[in-house]
Amino acid sequence: MKVKTILMTVVGVLFTGMAFAQEGAAVAHTASATLDLAGLGAGLGLGLAAIGGALGQGKTASSALEGIARNPAAADKVFTPMIIGLALIESLVLYAFVIAFLKIK
């Protein structure tokens, strides 16, 4: 098993340059076409991040409220981790927002 892994690594290292080689004449994209595709990618990425964040926050709040409803005495122990979890989920969406706009430039 190790021999196969080492062989595949050596082959990958040796032939990676050919896979990424590109001739100057093959590039036919204009700056505006590249910018349009970057905007499309940024919009799709941000949309997916927002959907994922909203689903995660909904699931987090639902689970926390269900736990509090089942055991009201545990509300103090459940509330703080829920808020921290919601903040971390929101930070991931904000990171996607920043990365989307950095890729447009």
C-alpha positions, 0 to 999 in steps of 0.5 A: 500500500505504501509503495502505491502511495509513494508511486502516485505521489512521484507521478503527481509531482512530475506531471503536475507542471504539464497539467497546468501548462498554458500557452499565451495564444490559448487565453482568449478571455477579456477583462470584462468577461473575467469580471462578469464570471467573478461577479457570478461566482461571488454571488453564487458563493455568497448565496450558498453561504447565506442559505447554509448559515440560515439553515444552521442558525435555524437548527441551532435555535430550534434545538436550543428552544426545544431543550429549554422547553423540555427542561426550563431549569437548564435555560441558563446553561443552554443559552450561552452556548447557543449564542456563541454557536449563532455568532460563529455561524454568522462569522462564517457567512461574513467570511464568505461575504469578504472573500466574495468581494476580494475575488471580484477585484 
